[in-house]
Structures are given as structure tokens and as C-alpha cells.
Amino acid sequence: MQKNVSELAKLIEGYRLITAEILYHMPDHRDILQSYIWQDFDMEPRFPALSKFLAFWEANLDGPLHSVRIAQRRVIHPSELIHAGYMASLH
């Protein structure tokens, strides 16, 4: 349950849902590109979680990176947190 609270705190702080399409060369066939989709909450513009994942990839995996394309979406927008100014009770 604590994990959910920290995820909500991250969203309020401005973390965004990041989706990265990673194109890499196949280890045995360098002319063929393969696609990998990575998704996590991360902070722009430095993207520390994605950078850590890509550093791990380059250090431990055989398929060299070709390119990374990033899409992002704020999950909670300030405009979505609206104070209604109305209260009612039901019996």
C-alpha cells in the first residue's frame, strides 16, 4: 500500500508516464533492427529512469542501440484538480 502513496506523490510532483520505443541491432544480424517498448514514470527533461535503463542495456546486453524515440503524458494535470465549491448530503 505504501507503494501507491509514493506513486501518487510522484505524479503530483510532475512525473510523467514515459513510453520509449528502443530500436536496436540484432546481436547476430547487425543489419536487422528489432523494436523494444519501455514504459515507466520518469521526470523530464533528464529522464533519470530511462537513462539508467539505457546505461544498463549498453553495459549488459549484446544488441547495440540504434535509436530511442520518447513519448510522454502527464497523468495528473493541474487543470484536472478542480475545487467544486458545492456540497450536498443524501439521506
PDB file of N, CA, C and O in Angstrom:
ATOM      1  N   MET A   1       0.813  -1.194   0.000  1.00  0.00           N
ATOM      2  CA  MET A   1       0.000   0.000   0.000  1.00  0.00           C
ATOM      3  C   MET A   1       0.860   1.263   0.000  1.00  0.00           C
ATOM      4  O   MET A   1       0.479   2.277  -0.585  1.00  0.00           O
ATOM      5  N   GLN A   2       1.998   1.202   0.643  1.00  0.00           N
ATOM      6  CA  GLN A   2       2.906   2.351   0.677  1.00  0.00           C
ATOM      7  C   GLN A   2       3.373   2.724  -0.733  1.00  0.00           C
ATOM      8  O   GLN A   2       3.585   3.900  -1.031  1.00  0.00           O
ATOM      9  N   LYS A   3       3.532   1.711  -1.602  1.00  0.00           N
ATOM     10  CA  LYS A   3       3.971   1.972  -2.961  1.00  0.00           C
ATOM     11  C   LYS A   3       2.986   2.878  -3.700  1.00  0.00           C
ATOM     12  O   LYS A   3       3.416   3.765  -4.437  1.00  0.00           O
ATOM     13  N   ASN A   4       1.687   2.682  -3.525  1.00  0.00           N
ATOM     14  CA  ASN A   4       0.680   3.506  -4.169  1.00  0.00           C
ATOM     15  C   ASN A   4       0.770   4.960  -3.728  1.00  0.00           C
ATOM     16  O   ASN A   4       0.607   5.869  -4.542  1.00  0.00           O
ATOM     17  N   VAL A   5       1.031   5.186  -2.438  1.00  0.00           N
ATOM     18  CA  VAL A   5       1.159   6.546  -1.936  1.00  0.00           C
ATOM     19  C   VAL A   5       2.348   7.229  -2.581  1.00  0.00           C
ATOM     20  O   VAL A   5       2.247   8.392  -2.972  1.00  0.00           O
ATOM     21  N   SER A   6       3.476   6.536  -2.702  1.00  0.00           N
ATOM     22  CA  SER A   6       4.659   7.152  -3.304  1.00  0.00           C
ATOM     23  C   SER A   6       4.447   7.409  -4.796  1.00  0.00           C
ATOM     24  O   SER A   6       4.946   8.402  -5.325  1.00  0.00           O
ATOM     25  N   GLU A   7       3.709   6.525  -5.483  1.00  0.00           N
ATOM     26  CA  GLU A   7       3.419   6.758  -6.896  1.00  0.00           C
ATOM     27  C   GLU A   7       2.535   7.991  -7.067  1.00  0.00           C
ATOM     28  O   GLU A   7       2.748   8.786  -7.983  1.00  0.00           O
ATOM     29  N   LEU A   8       1.542   8.153  -6.189  1.00  0.00           N
ATOM     30  CA  LEU A   8       0.684   9.333  -6.252  1.00  0.00           C
ATOM     31  C   LEU A   8       1.502  10.594  -5.978  1.00  0.00           C
ATOM     32  O   LEU A   8       1.324  11.609  -6.652  1.00  0.00           O
ATOM     33  N   ALA A   9       2.390  10.533  -4.999  1.00  0.00           N
ATOM     34  CA  ALA A   9       3.249  11.689  -4.701  1.00  0.00           C
ATOM     35  C   ALA A   9       4.108  12.042  -5.900  1.00  0.00           C
ATOM     36  O   ALA A   9       4.292  13.221  -6.203  1.00  0.00           O
ATOM     37  N   LYS A  10       4.636  11.038  -6.584  1.00  0.00           N
ATOM     38  CA  LYS A  10       5.435  11.296  -7.792  1.00  0.00           C
ATOM     39  C   LYS A  10       4.593  11.988  -8.865  1.00  0.00           C
ATOM     40  O   LYS A  10       5.052  12.929  -9.513  1.00  0.00           O
ATOM     41  N   LEU A  11       3.366  11.518  -9.047  1.00  0.00           N
ATOM     42  CA  LEU A  11       2.502  12.106 -10.070  1.00  0.00           C
ATOM     43  C   LEU A  11       2.194  13.560  -9.752  1.00  0.00           C
ATOM     44  O   LEU A  11       2.178  14.402 -10.649  1.00  0.00           O
ATOM     45  N   ILE A  12       1.951  13.859  -8.492  1.00  0.00           N
ATOM     46  CA  ILE A  12       1.666  15.237  -8.096  1.00  0.00           C
ATOM     47  C   ILE A  12       2.899  16.114  -8.282  1.00  0.00           C
ATOM     48  O   ILE A  12       2.779  17.291  -8.622  1.00  0.00           O
ATOM     49  N   GLU A  13       4.091  15.544  -8.059  1.00  0.00           N
ATOM     50  CA  GLU A  13       5.337  16.289  -8.227  1.00  0.00           C
ATOM     51  C   GLU A  13       5.675  16.553  -9.692  1.00  0.00           C
ATOM     52  O   GLU A  13       6.589  17.326  -9.977  1.00  0.00           O
ATOM     53  N   GLY A  14       4.967  15.935 -10.615  1.00  0.00           N
ATOM     54  CA  GLY A  14       5.207  16.214 -12.023  1.00  0.00           C
ATOM     55  C   GLY A  14       5.820  15.082 -12.817  1.00  0.00           C
ATOM     56  O   GLY A  14       6.196  15.272 -13.973  1.00  0.00           O
ATOM     57  N   TYR A  15       5.928  13.898 -12.216  1.00  0.00           N
ATOM     58  CA  TYR A  15       6.416  12.763 -13.001  1.00  0.00           C
ATOM     59  C   TYR A  15       5.426  12.494 -14.121  1.00  0.00           C
ATOM     60  O   TYR A  15       4.226  12.733 -13.981  1.00  0.00           O
ATOM     61  N   ARG A  16       5.940  11.999 -15.221  1.00  0.00           N
ATOM     62  CA  ARG A  16       5.110  11.722 -16.388  1.00  0.00           C
ATOM     63  C   ARG A  16       5.230  10.261 -16.771  1.00  0.00           C
ATOM     64  O   ARG A  16       6.227   9.606 -16.468  1.00  0.00           O
ATOM     65  N   LEU A  17       4.217   9.763 -17.432  1.00  0.00           N
ATOM     66  CA  LEU A  17       4.283   8.413 -17.972  1.00  0.00           C
ATOM     67  C   LEU A  17       5.098   8.495 -19.265  1.00  0.00           C
ATOM     68  O   LEU A  17       4.693   9.155 -20.222  1.00  0.00           O
ATOM     69  N   ILE A  18       6.229   7.831 -19.284  1.00  0.00           N
ATOM     70  CA  ILE A  18       7.142   7.870 -20.421  1.00  0.00           C
ATOM     71  C   ILE A  18       7.080   6.531 -21.145  1.00  0.00           C
ATOM     72  O   ILE A  18       7.190   5.473 -20.526  1.00  0.00           O
ATOM     73  N   THR A  19       6.907   6.589 -22.438  1.00  0.00           N
ATOM     74  CA  THR A  19       6.984   5.408 -23.290  1.00  0.00           C
ATOM     75  C   THR A  19       8.126   5.632 -24.262  1.00  0.00           C
ATOM     76  O   THR A  19       8.167   6.635 -24.975  1.00  0.00           O
ATOM     77  N   ALA A  20       9.054   4.686 -24.282  1.00  0.00           N
ATOM     78  CA  ALA A  20      10.202   4.798 -25.178  1.00  0.00           C
ATOM     79  C   ALA A  20      10.204   3.616 -26.140  1.00  0.00           C
ATOM     80  O   ALA A  20      10.116   2.461 -25.725  1.00  0.00           O
ATOM     81  N   GLU A  21      10.305   3.922 -27.424  1.00  0.00           N
ATOM     82  CA  GLU A  21      10.488   2.880 -28.425  1.00  0.00           C
ATOM     83  C   GLU A  21      11.984   2.807 -28.696  1.00  0.00           C
ATOM     84  O   GLU A  21      12.582   3.756 -29.203  1.00  0.00           O
ATOM     85  N   ILE A  22      12.573   1.683 -28.357  1.00  0.00           N
ATOM     86  CA  ILE A  22      14.013   1.495 -28.487  1.00  0.00           C
ATOM     87  C   ILE A  22      14.260   0.593 -29.694  1.00  0.00           C
ATOM     88  O   ILE A  22      13.802  -0.549 -29.731  1.00  0.00           O
ATOM     89  N   LEU A  23      14.982   1.115 -30.671  1.00  0.00           N
ATOM     90  CA  LEU A  23      15.391   0.300 -31.809  1.00  0.00           C
ATOM     91  C   LEU A  23      16.833  -0.122 -31.578  1.00  0.00           C
ATOM     92  O   LEU A  23      17.688   0.699 -31.244  1.00  0.00           O
ATOM     93  N   TYR A  24      17.093  -1.405 -31.758  1.00  0.00           N
ATOM     94  CA  TYR A  24      18.448  -1.914 -31.549  1.00  0.00           C
ATOM     95  C   TYR A  24      18.787  -2.921 -32.642  1.00  0.00           C
ATOM     96  O   TYR A  24      17.902  -3.509 -33.265  1.00  0.00           O
ATOM     97  N   HIS A  25      20.085  -3.108 -32.859  1.00  0.00           N
ATOM     98  CA  HIS A  25      20.567  -4.064 -33.849  1.00  0.00           C
ATOM     99  C   HIS A  25      20.547  -5.463 -33.237  1.00  0.00           C
ATOM    100  O   HIS A  25      20.950  -5.648 -32.089  1.00  0.00           O
ATOM    101  N   MET A  26      20.087  -6.428 -33.992  1.00  0.00           N
ATOM    102  CA  MET A  26      20.111  -7.821 -33.525  1.00  0.00           C
ATOM    103  C   MET A  26      21.569  -8.221 -33.313  1.00  0.00           C
ATOM    104  O   MET A  26      22.422  -7.891 -34.137  1.00  0.00           O
ATOM    105  N   PRO A  27      21.866  -8.922 -32.230  1.00  0.00           N
ATOM    106  CA  PRO A  27      23.261  -9.289 -31.956  1.00  0.00           C
ATOM    107  C   PRO A  27      23.915 -10.134 -33.056  1.00  0.00           C
ATOM    108  O   PRO A  27      25.085  -9.924 -33.378  1.00  0.00           O
ATOM    109  N   ASP A  28      23.173 -11.085 -33.634  1.00  0.00           N
ATOM    110  CA  ASP A  28      23.752 -11.972 -34.648  1.00  0.00           C
ATOM    111  C   ASP A  28      23.615 -11.441 -36.074  1.00  0.00           C
ATOM    112  O   ASP A  28      24.336 -11.875 -36.972  1.00  0.00           O
ATOM    113  N   HIS A  29      22.690 -10.503 -36.280  1.00  0.00           N
ATOM    114  CA  HIS A  29      22.447  -9.948 -37.615  1.00  0.00           C
ATOM    115  C   HIS A  29      22.397  -8.428 -37.486  1.00  0.00           C
ATOM    116  O   HIS A  29      21.319  -7.858 -37.321  1.00  0.00           O
ATOM    117  N   ARG A  30      23.523  -7.782 -37.557  1.00  0.00           N
ATOM    118  CA  ARG A  30      23.636  -6.344 -37.262  1.00  0.00           C
ATOM    119  C   ARG A  30      22.840  -5.462 -38.229  1.00  0.00           C
ATOM    120  O   ARG A  30      22.567  -4.305 -37.910  1.00  0.00           O
ATOM    121  N   ASP A  31      22.466  -5.976 -39.389  1.00  0.00           N
ATOM    122  CA  ASP A  31      21.704  -5.169 -40.348  1.00  0.00           C
ATOM    123  C   ASP A  31      20.201  -5.170 -40.053  1.00  0.00           C
ATOM    124  O   ASP A  31      19.453  -4.410 -40.668  1.00  0.00           O
ATOM    125  N   ILE A  32      19.757  -6.006 -39.128  1.00  0.00           N
ATOM    126  CA  ILE A  32      18.331  -6.106 -38.808  1.00  0.00           C
ATOM    127  C   ILE A  32      18.066  -5.356 -37.505  1.00  0.00           C
ATOM    128  O   ILE A  32      18.762  -5.549 -36.508  1.00  0.00           O
ATOM    129  N   LEU A  33      17.039  -4.492 -37.533  1.00  0.00           N
ATOM    130  CA  LEU A  33      16.644  -3.752 -36.338  1.00  0.00           C
ATOM    131  C   LEU A  33      15.467  -4.443 -35.658  1.00  0.00           C
ATOM    132  O   LEU A  33      14.556  -4.946 -36.316  1.00  0.00           O
ATOM    133  N   GLN A  34      15.505  -4.456 -34.342  1.00  0.00           N
ATOM    134  CA  GLN A  34      14.430  -5.005 -33.522  1.00  0.00           C
ATOM    135  C   GLN A  34      13.876  -3.859 -32.679  1.00  0.00           C
ATOM    136  O   GLN A  34      14.607  -2.921 -32.363  1.00  0.00           O
ATOM    137  N   SER A  35      12.613  -3.919 -32.316  1.00  0.00           N
ATOM    138  CA  SER A  35      11.973  -2.876 -31.521  1.00  0.00           C
ATOM    139  C   SER A  35      11.675  -3.397 -30.122  1.00  0.00           C
ATOM    140  O   SER A  35      11.280  -4.550 -29.948  1.00  0.00           O
ATOM    141  N   TYR A  36      11.871  -2.528 -29.119  1.00  0.00           N
ATOM    142  CA  TYR A  36      11.557  -2.850 -27.731  1.00  0.00           C
ATOM    143  C   TYR A  36      10.817  -1.642 -27.149  1.00  0.00           C
ATOM    144  O   TYR A  36      11.253  -0.505 -27.328  1.00  0.00           O
ATOM    145  N   ILE A  37       9.715  -1.879 -26.463  1.00  0.00           N
ATOM    146  CA  ILE A  37       8.938  -0.795 -25.854  1.00  0.00           C
ATOM    147  C   ILE A  37       9.185  -0.809 -24.345  1.00  0.00           C
ATOM    148  O   ILE A  37       9.014  -1.836 -23.688  1.00  0.00           O
ATOM    149  N   TRP A  38       9.588   0.338 -23.805  1.00  0.00           N
ATOM    150  CA  TRP A  38       9.837   0.521 -22.370  1.00  0.00           C
ATOM    151  C   TRP A  38       8.878   1.583 -21.863  1.00  0.00           C
ATOM    152  O   TRP A  38       8.669   2.596 -22.530  1.00  0.00           O
ATOM    153  N   GLN A  39       8.280   1.361 -20.669  1.00  0.00           N
ATOM    154  CA  GLN A  39       7.351   2.339 -20.121  1.00  0.00           C
ATOM    155  C   GLN A  39       7.502   2.396 -18.604  1.00  0.00           C
ATOM    156  O   GLN A  39       7.554   1.368 -17.929  1.00  0.00           O
ATOM    157  N   ASP A  40       7.570   3.628 -18.081  1.00  0.00           N
ATOM    158  CA  ASP A  40       7.691   3.844 -16.645  1.00  0.00           C
ATOM    159  C   ASP A  40       7.393   5.313 -16.360  1.00  0.00           C
ATOM    160  O   ASP A  40       7.290   6.123 -17.281  1.00  0.00           O
ATOM    161  N   PHE A  41       7.256   5.649 -15.075  1.00  0.00           N
ATOM    162  CA  PHE A  41       7.115   7.043 -14.681  1.00  0.00           C
ATOM    163  C   PHE A  41       8.505   7.644 -14.567  1.00  0.00           C
ATOM    164  O   PHE A  41       9.396   7.047 -13.964  1.00  0.00           O
ATOM    165  N   ASP A  42       8.691   8.826 -15.144  1.00  0.00           N
ATOM    166  CA  ASP A  42      10.003   9.464 -15.155  1.00  0.00           C
ATOM    167  C   ASP A  42       9.829  10.974 -15.172  1.00  0.00           C
ATOM    168  O   ASP A  42       8.734  11.480 -15.420  1.00  0.00           O
ATOM    169  N   MET A  43      10.899  11.677 -14.913  1.00  0.00           N
ATOM    170  CA  MET A  43      10.874  13.136 -14.819  1.00  0.00           C
ATOM    171  C   MET A  43      11.653  13.720 -15.996  1.00  0.00           C
ATOM    172  O   MET A  43      12.793  13.334 -16.254  1.00  0.00           O
ATOM    173  N   GLU A  44      11.025  14.650 -16.699  1.00  0.00           N
ATOM    174  CA  GLU A  44      11.726  15.312 -17.791  1.00  0.00           C
ATOM    175  C   GLU A  44      12.464  16.535 -17.256  1.00  0.00           C
ATOM    176  O   GLU A  44      12.076  16.995 -16.183  1.00  0.00           O
ATOM    177  N   PRO A  45      13.447  17.090 -17.864  1.00  0.00           N
ATOM    178  CA  PRO A  45      13.990  16.751 -19.173  1.00  0.00           C
ATOM    179  C   PRO A  45      15.137  15.747 -19.128  1.00  0.00           C
ATOM    180  O   PRO A  45      15.623  15.333 -20.180  1.00  0.00           O
ATOM    181  N   ARG A  46      15.579  15.347 -17.946  1.00  0.00           N
ATOM    182  CA  ARG A  46      16.758  14.460 -17.867  1.00  0.00           C
ATOM    183  C   ARG A  46      16.417  12.979 -17.963  1.00  0.00           C
ATOM    184  O   ARG A  46      17.279  12.180 -18.327  1.00  0.00           O
ATOM    185  N   PHE A  47      15.195  12.594 -17.648  1.00  0.00           N
ATOM    186  CA  PHE A  47      14.734  11.207 -17.720  1.00  0.00           C
ATOM    187  C   PHE A  47      15.687  10.246 -16.996  1.00  0.00           C
ATOM    188  O   PHE A  47      16.298   9.394 -17.640  1.00  0.00           O
ATOM    189  N   PRO A  48      15.823  10.371 -15.660  1.00  0.00           N
ATOM    190  CA  PRO A  48      16.792   9.530 -14.939  1.00  0.00           C
ATOM    191  C   PRO A  48      16.482   8.033 -14.997  1.00  0.00           C
ATOM    192  O   PRO A  48      17.413   7.233 -15.084  1.00  0.00           O
ATOM    193  N   ALA A  49      15.216   7.626 -14.953  1.00  0.00           N
ATOM    194  CA  ALA A  49      14.883   6.194 -15.000  1.00  0.00           C
ATOM    195  C   ALA A  49      15.210   5.614 -16.377  1.00  0.00           C
ATOM    196  O   ALA A  49      15.776   4.525 -16.468  1.00  0.00           O
ATOM    197  N   LEU A  50      14.864   6.320 -17.433  1.00  0.00           N
ATOM    198  CA  LEU A  50      15.173   5.851 -18.780  1.00  0.00           C
ATOM    199  C   LEU A  50      16.679   5.832 -19.010  1.00  0.00           C
ATOM    200  O   LEU A  50      17.202   4.892 -19.608  1.00  0.00           O
ATOM    201  N   SER A  51      17.379   6.860 -18.540  1.00  0.00           N
ATOM    202  CA  SER A  51      18.835   6.902 -18.699  1.00  0.00           C
ATOM    203  C   SER A  51      19.494   5.732 -17.981  1.00  0.00           C
ATOM    204  O   SER A  51      20.435   5.132 -18.503  1.00  0.00           O
ATOM    205  N   LYS A  52      19.009   5.407 -16.798  1.00  0.00           N
ATOM    206  CA  LYS A  52      19.552   4.270 -16.041  1.00  0.00           C
ATOM    207  C   LYS A  52      19.300   2.967 -16.796  1.00  0.00           C
ATOM    208  O   LYS A  52      20.180   2.109 -16.866  1.00  0.00           O
ATOM    209  N   PHE A  53      18.096   2.817 -17.363  1.00  0.00           N
ATOM    210  CA  PHE A  53      17.780   1.608 -18.126  1.00  0.00           C
ATOM    211  C   PHE A  53      18.670   1.500 -19.366  1.00  0.00           C
ATOM    212  O   PHE A  53      19.178   0.419 -19.664  1.00  0.00           O
ATOM    213  N   LEU A  54      18.862   2.598 -20.087  1.00  0.00           N
ATOM    214  CA  LEU A  54      19.699   2.561 -21.289  1.00  0.00           C
ATOM    215  C   LEU A  54      21.161   2.289 -20.949  1.00  0.00           C
ATOM    216  O   LEU A  54      21.851   1.605 -21.705  1.00  0.00           O
ATOM    217  N   ALA A  55      21.640   2.812 -19.826  1.00  0.00           N
ATOM    218  CA  ALA A  55      23.014   2.524 -19.392  1.00  0.00           C
ATOM    219  C   ALA A  55      23.164   1.030 -19.074  1.00  0.00           C
ATOM    220  O   ALA A  55      24.169   0.409 -19.422  1.00  0.00           O
ATOM    221  N   PHE A  56      22.145   0.463 -18.403  1.00  0.00           N
ATOM    222  CA  PHE A  56      22.154  -0.976 -18.140  1.00  0.00           C
ATOM    223  C   PHE A  56      22.181  -1.760 -19.447  1.00  0.00           C
ATOM    224  O   PHE A  56      22.927  -2.729 -19.587  1.00  0.00           O
ATOM    225  N   TRP A  57      21.358  -1.328 -20.402  1.00  0.00           N
ATOM    226  CA  TRP A  57      21.284  -2.005 -21.702  1.00  0.00           C
ATOM    227  C   TRP A  57      22.660  -2.015 -22.362  1.00  0.00           C
ATOM    228  O   TRP A  57      23.141  -3.067 -22.783  1.00  0.00           O
ATOM    229  N   GLU A  58      23.285  -0.864 -22.452  1.00  0.00           N
ATOM    230  CA  GLU A  58      24.580  -0.764 -23.128  1.00  0.00           C
ATOM    231  C   GLU A  58      25.667  -1.565 -22.408  1.00  0.00           C
ATOM    232  O   GLU A  58      26.572  -2.090 -23.055  1.00  0.00           O
ATOM    233  N   ALA A  59      25.588  -1.663 -21.085  1.00  0.00           N
ATOM    234  CA  ALA A  59      26.609  -2.377 -20.333  1.00  0.00           C
ATOM    235  C   ALA A  59      26.414  -3.897 -20.336  1.00  0.00           C
ATOM    236  O   ALA A  59      27.390  -4.642 -20.241  1.00  0.00           O
ATOM    237  N   ASN A  60      25.168  -4.363 -20.443  1.00  0.00           N
ATOM    238  CA  ASN A  60      24.905  -5.788 -20.221  1.00  0.00           C
ATOM    239  C   ASN A  60      24.303  -6.555 -21.394  1.00  0.00           C
ATOM    240  O   ASN A  60      24.347  -7.785 -21.393  1.00  0.00           O
ATOM    241  N   LEU A  61      23.750  -5.884 -22.381  1.00  0.00           N
ATOM    242  CA  LEU A  61      23.092  -6.591 -23.481  1.00  0.00           C
ATOM    243  C   LEU A  61      23.916  -6.501 -24.753  1.00  0.00           C
ATOM    244  O   LEU A  61      24.655  -5.539 -24.964  1.00  0.00           O
ATOM    245  N   ASP A  62      23.778  -7.526 -25.604  1.00  0.00           N
ATOM    246  CA  ASP A  62      24.601  -7.604 -26.818  1.00  0.00           C
ATOM    247  C   ASP A  62      24.072  -6.764 -27.968  1.00  0.00           C
ATOM    248  O   ASP A  62      24.857  -6.360 -28.825  1.00  0.00           O
ATOM    249  N   GLY A  63      22.785  -6.485 -28.023  1.00  0.00           N
ATOM    250  CA  GLY A  63      22.219  -5.738 -29.147  1.00  0.00           C
ATOM    251  C   GLY A  63      22.503  -4.254 -29.012  1.00  0.00           C
ATOM    252  O   GLY A  63      21.914  -3.602 -28.150  1.00  0.00           O
ATOM    253  N   PRO A  64      23.397  -3.686 -29.844  1.00  0.00           N
ATOM    254  CA  PRO A  64      23.702  -2.252 -29.742  1.00  0.00           C
ATOM    255  C   PRO A  64      22.497  -1.383 -30.102  1.00  0.00           C
ATOM    256  O   PRO A  64      21.727  -1.707 -31.006  1.00  0.00           O
ATOM    257  N   LEU A  65      22.353  -0.283 -29.381  1.00  0.00           N
ATOM    258  CA  LEU A  65      21.241   0.633 -29.607  1.00  0.00           C
ATOM    259  C   LEU A  65      21.388   1.342 -30.944  1.00  0.00           C
ATOM    260  O   LEU A  65      22.491   1.694 -31.362  1.00  0.00           O
ATOM    261  N   HIS A  66      20.260   1.541 -31.601  1.00  0.00           N
ATOM    262  CA  HIS A  66      20.222   2.310 -32.839  1.00  0.00           C
ATOM    263  C   HIS A  66      19.611   3.682 -32.575  1.00  0.00           C
ATOM    264  O   HIS A  66      20.195   4.709 -32.921  1.00  0.00           O
ATOM    265  N   SER A  67      18.418   3.688 -31.953  1.00  0.00           N
ATOM    266  CA  SER A  67      17.744   4.953 -31.666  1.00  0.00           C
ATOM    267  C   SER A  67      16.696   4.745 -30.576  1.00  0.00           C
ATOM    268  O   SER A  67      16.253   3.626 -30.315  1.00  0.00           O
ATOM    269  N   VAL A  68      16.317   5.856 -29.950  1.00  0.00           N
ATOM    270  CA  VAL A  68      15.290   5.846 -28.913  1.00  0.00           C
ATOM    271  C   VAL A  68      14.320   6.980 -29.212  1.00  0.00           C
ATOM    272  O   VAL A  68      14.727   8.130 -29.373  1.00  0.00           O
ATOM    273  N   ARG A  69      13.041   6.649 -29.286  1.00  0.00           N
ATOM    274  CA  ARG A  69      12.006   7.652 -29.514  1.00  0.00           C
ATOM    275  C   ARG A  69      11.117   7.694 -28.277  1.00  0.00           C
ATOM    276  O   ARG A  69      10.653   6.658 -27.800  1.00  0.00           O
ATOM    277  N   ILE A  70      10.883   8.901 -27.761  1.00  0.00           N
ATOM    278  CA  ILE A  70      10.183   9.070 -26.486  1.00  0.00           C
ATOM    279  C   ILE A  70       8.832   9.749 -26.699  1.00  0.00           C
ATOM    280  O   ILE A  70       8.719  10.716 -27.452  1.00  0.00           O
ATOM    281  N   ALA A  71       7.812   9.223 -26.022  1.00  0.00           N
ATOM    282  CA  ALA A  71       6.504   9.868 -25.943  1.00  0.00           C
ATOM    283  C   ALA A  71       6.192  10.017 -24.458  1.00  0.00           C
ATOM    284  O   ALA A  71       6.542   9.152 -23.654  1.00  0.00           O
ATOM    285  N   GLN A  72       5.536  11.109 -24.099  1.00  0.00           N
ATOM    286  CA  GLN A  72       5.251  11.341 -22.688  1.00  0.00           C
ATOM    287  C   GLN A  72       3.848  11.890 -22.508  1.00  0.00           C
ATOM    288  O   GLN A  72       3.270  12.501 -23.406  1.00  0.00           O
ATOM    289  N   ARG A  73       3.321  11.648 -21.312  1.00  0.00           N
ATOM    290  CA  ARG A  73       1.975  12.115 -20.991  1.00  0.00           C
ATOM    291  C   ARG A  73       1.902  12.367 -19.497  1.00  0.00           C
ATOM    292  O   ARG A  73       2.213  11.486 -18.696  1.00  0.00           O
ATOM    293  N   ARG A  74       1.493  13.562 -19.127  1.00  0.00           N
ATOM    294  CA  ARG A  74       1.242  13.828 -17.714  1.00  0.00           C
ATOM    295  C   ARG A  74      -0.014  13.090 -17.315  1.00  0.00           C
ATOM    296  O   ARG A  74      -1.035  13.182 -17.998  1.00  0.00           O
ATOM    297  N   VAL A  75       0.049  12.368 -16.229  1.00  0.00           N
ATOM    298  CA  VAL A  75      -1.089  11.583 -15.780  1.00  0.00           C
ATOM    299  C   VAL A  75      -2.069  12.466 -15.010  1.00  0.00           C
ATOM    300  O   VAL A  75      -3.283  12.333 -15.167  1.00  0.00           O
ATOM    301  N   ILE A  76      -1.546  13.365 -14.182  1.00  0.00           N
ATOM    302  CA  ILE A  76      -2.384  14.298 -13.442  1.00  0.00           C
ATOM    303  C   ILE A  76      -2.052  15.706 -13.918  1.00  0.00           C
ATOM    304  O   ILE A  76      -0.907  16.147 -13.819  1.00  0.00           O
ATOM    305  N   HIS A  77      -3.046  16.403 -14.431  1.00  0.00           N
ATOM    306  CA  HIS A  77      -2.877  17.773 -14.890  1.00  0.00           C
ATOM    307  C   HIS A  77      -3.393  18.723 -13.822  1.00  0.00           C
ATOM    308  O   HIS A  77      -4.372  18.415 -13.142  1.00  0.00           O
ATOM    309  N   PRO A  78      -2.745  19.881 -13.663  1.00  0.00           N
ATOM    310  CA  PRO A  78      -3.271  20.848 -12.697  1.00  0.00           C
ATOM    311  C   PRO A  78      -4.715  21.242 -12.978  1.00  0.00           C
ATOM    312  O   PRO A  78      -5.479  21.490 -12.045  1.00  0.00           O
ATOM    313  N   SER A  79      -5.096  21.301 -14.239  1.00  0.00           N
ATOM    314  CA  SER A  79      -6.461  21.695 -14.582  1.00  0.00           C
ATOM    315  C   SER A  79      -7.480  20.634 -14.175  1.00  0.00           C
ATOM    316  O   SER A  79      -8.671  20.931 -14.088  1.00  0.00           O
ATOM    317  N   GLU A  80      -7.035  19.405 -13.926  1.00  0.00           N
ATOM    318  CA  GLU A  80      -7.957  18.344 -13.532  1.00  0.00           C
ATOM    319  C   GLU A  80      -8.282  18.381 -12.039  1.00  0.00           C
ATOM    320  O   GLU A  80      -9.271  17.783 -11.614  1.00  0.00           O
ATOM    321  N   LEU A  81      -7.485  19.060 -11.248  1.00  0.00           N
ATOM    322  CA  LEU A  81      -7.732  19.157  -9.817  1.00  0.00           C
ATOM    323  C   LEU A  81      -8.571  20.405  -9.566  1.00  0.00           C
ATOM    324  O   LEU A  81      -8.029  21.468  -9.263  1.00  0.00           O
ATOM    325  N   ILE A  82      -9.873  20.280  -9.689  1.00  0.00           N
ATOM    326  CA  ILE A  82     -10.790  21.415  -9.606  1.00  0.00           C
ATOM    327  C   ILE A  82     -11.562  21.337  -8.297  1.00  0.00           C
ATOM    328  O   ILE A  82     -12.098  20.286  -7.945  1.00  0.00           O
ATOM    329  N   HIS A  83     -11.614  22.437  -7.592  1.00  0.00           N
ATOM    330  CA  HIS A  83     -12.413  22.526  -6.370  1.00  0.00           C
ATOM    331  C   HIS A  83     -13.860  22.809  -6.779  1.00  0.00           C
ATOM    332  O   HIS A  83     -14.146  23.813  -7.431  1.00  0.00           O
ATOM    333  N   ALA A  84     -14.751  21.925  -6.394  1.00  0.00           N
ATOM    334  CA  ALA A  84     -16.137  22.026  -6.855  1.00  0.00           C
ATOM    335  C   ALA A  84     -16.881  23.180  -6.206  1.00  0.00           C
ATOM    336  O   ALA A  84     -17.714  23.805  -6.863  1.00  0.00           O
ATOM    337  N   GLY A  85     -16.614  23.487  -4.950  1.00  0.00           N
ATOM    338  CA  GLY A  85     -17.334  24.567  -4.280  1.00  0.00           C
ATOM    339  C   GLY A  85     -18.797  24.237  -4.045  1.00  0.00           C
ATOM    340  O   GLY A  85     -19.629  25.140  -3.961  1.00  0.00           O
ATOM    341  N   TYR A  86     -19.119  22.965  -3.938  1.00  0.00           N
ATOM    342  CA  TYR A  86     -20.502  22.523  -3.767  1.00  0.00           C
ATOM    343  C   TYR A  86     -20.511  21.337  -2.807  1.00  0.00           C
ATOM    344  O   TYR A  86     -19.655  20.456  -2.888  1.00  0.00           O
ATOM    345  N   MET A  87     -21.469  21.324  -1.914  1.00  0.00           N
ATOM    346  CA  MET A  87     -21.596  20.215  -1.004  1.00  0.00           C
ATOM    347  C   MET A  87     -23.060  19.868  -0.848  1.00  0.00           C
ATOM    348  O   MET A  87     -23.905  20.753  -0.718  1.00  0.00           O
ATOM    349  N   ALA A  88     -23.358  18.591  -0.862  1.00  0.00           N
ATOM    350  CA  ALA A  88     -24.725  18.107  -0.714  1.00  0.00           C
ATOM    351  C   ALA A  88     -24.715  16.868   0.156  1.00  0.00           C
ATOM    352  O   ALA A  88     -23.696  16.187   0.276  1.00  0.00           O
ATOM    353  N   SER A  89     -25.830  16.589   0.749  1.00  0.00           N
ATOM    354  CA  SER A  89     -25.930  15.376   1.554  1.00  0.00           C
ATOM    355  C   SER A  89     -27.164  14.603   1.131  1.00  0.00           C
ATOM    356  O   SER A  89     -28.210  15.173   0.821  1.00  0.00           O
ATOM    357  N   LEU A  90     -27.012  13.315   1.128  1.00  0.00           N
ATOM    358  CA  LEU A  90     -28.112  12.416   0.778  1.00  0.00           C
ATOM    359  C   LEU A  90     -28.508  11.633   2.018  1.00  0.00           C
ATOM    360  O   LEU A  90     -27.648  11.232   2.803  1.00  0.00           O
ATOM    361  N   HIS A  91     -29.796  11.416   2.198  1.00  0.00           N
ATOM    362  CA  HIS A  91     -30.285  10.653   3.364  1.00  0.00           C
ATOM    363  C   HIS A  91     -30.589   9.248   2.954  1.00  0.00           C
ATOM    364  O   HIS A  91     -31.012   8.441   3.781  1.00  0.00           O
TER     365      HIS A  91
END
